């Protein structure tokens, strides 16, 4: 009996130590700035590792290790602090020009075009950014009625993952396709009544599995593009950023004028990928960023045939001065 008690205590302490070690690893991954591929990929799961501290605290308490439980609670608190901005939200003026924006990765031409068009219609979407856009998908979306809802577009389709597009209810001008990226990165100016000219970006940096250094470099250069967006007017950036809130390289994009819609409205962990597996989506790599405005709500939409959920943000843009 004594031997069983000793073994149980050792096992409990072991689980406690492992849980705390996992949580501390998650915290470290949240803050690391390196571009080593293994670390970048592991950072996507940082919040799940942080939950290990809760397991550790329970394990220590079960075997009567109060000190260990106290340490685990401290580690859990640190992990919760790193995630708190996603839940607390940011206050702001309720006055502004209401615009609904959707971001969707179509998995080449795999997504059901009618489902996407219906989602645009049901949510009164005014601006749509799309990734993995093929020439076939452009035609299919047109036949499904997207042009009637969003008559203006600037698209750069590709044969596989390279294609990117912007559809808008409002006239688009000043179209730009940025050189030097593996996938297509676009911008245009939408002329939105009440808000004036609004810069729209559609981004799709490469995933870190392509090469973490290339991924980090592209995110850094996209940050530079955002920093040079015209001052004094609203801007919106939608895209599959292939990065989560727990990647320092992504959070750097929101360290200046731009804010993440999910973080602004305190929506928590909004997951968008993957949707084509037997398990539910685990990470949020689709994002909508906004400058000179704020998000009041976000939600996701399951699209048949796609491997991402579409992300929708309801924004209030600053009124034209």
Order of alpha helices (4+ residues) and beta strands (2+ residues): alpha-alpha-alpha-alpha-alpha-alpha-beta-alpha-beta-alpha-alpha-beta-beta-beta-beta-beta-alpha-beta-alpha-beta-alpha-beta-beta-beta
